[in-house]
Amino acid sequence: MINMIQYLEQNPTLVTLLKEKKASLIGVTALEQKAILDSFDEDFCSQSLIWY
């Protein structure tokens, strides 16, 4: 999973294709794919960070 995320970080156009549902991640469940795409969503990441 980490290798896949690192690959997507190096190839941001693939993230766009995944968000547009023009590509898919084989062997990844829908829930896992949503979590991966959410990790690339800047608005989601900045809102979900809580520091104590």
N, C-alpha and C positions, 0 to 999 in steps of 0.2 A: 504494500500500500504506500509506504514512504517513497519507494522508487517511482511510483506512478505520480505522486504529488510533485516530486522533484522534476520529473519530465514535463509535467504541465506548467510548472514555474518557468521552465526554459522555453516552452512553446505556448505562449498565451493565446495564440490564434485557435488552438485546440479547445481552450476553455470557452471561447466564444462559440465555437461550433457545438460544444456540449450544451451550453445554455440555450442555444437556438434549436436543440434537438436534431441537429444535422449529423451528429456523431454519437457514439455510445462507448461505454467502457465495458468490454467483455469480461465476465466473471465478477462484476461488481453489482450488488443489489441496488435497487432504486433508492433505498434509504442511505446507503453508503455513497452513492453518486451525489445525492442531494447534499450530504455533509461535505463532500469534497468541493462541490461548487459553492456552497455557502462559505467555505474557507477562503475562496477567491473573491468573494463579494466584500468590497471595502466598507460599504455602509454597515453591513452585518457585523463585520469584525470590530469596527470602531465602537459600535453600540453595545456589543456583548462583553467588552473588556471591563472588568471591575477590579479595582485595586484596593486592597485593604492595608 
